[in-house]
Amino acid sequence: MEEVVQDRRRQRTRKAAVGAFIELLMAEGYDAVAMTAVAERADLGRSTLYEHFRTKDDLLAASMDWPLRVLAADPPDPAALLALIEHVRERSGAVRVLLEQPLRSRIARLLAARILPGLRARGVVGPRADVRALACAEGQFAALALWMQGSGVPAPVLAEELARLSAAAATPGQCP
């Protein structure tokens, strides 16, 4: 019973920290967000925040967990990609902020880190794996950004292209 209470408390703390981080990120931009401001906004002690998240990048990764999991899925899940595209459509203002540089490159590196294990499992190793993972991540964000600019690409086609980019990263001789 004590373990369940601890887990709920931990989840509540993490949720409060991530929520505060997202609010500050949207209001001030990534570079202006300070860990102390996140702790204050979430009504947490600084040491408590640092027990859960060592850096802003850890908070960024936690705030992007579901989208990154969907984009990095191996094999890609078309239904999850469509759900993600709908999620992006509903939150287009916030997503535009995330897809602007330099934050986009930071998020692409987080996505690449999630893509890497799948590449390595397929025998893509060393610098080649790093390059493919990052190219795949950047390609997926470029496709989403183009779609958000009103390219006229239907959501199912975008989902297929996002899946194709993931699959291509693991296939020798394919782009990326």
Disulfide bonds with the S-S distance in Angstrom:
none
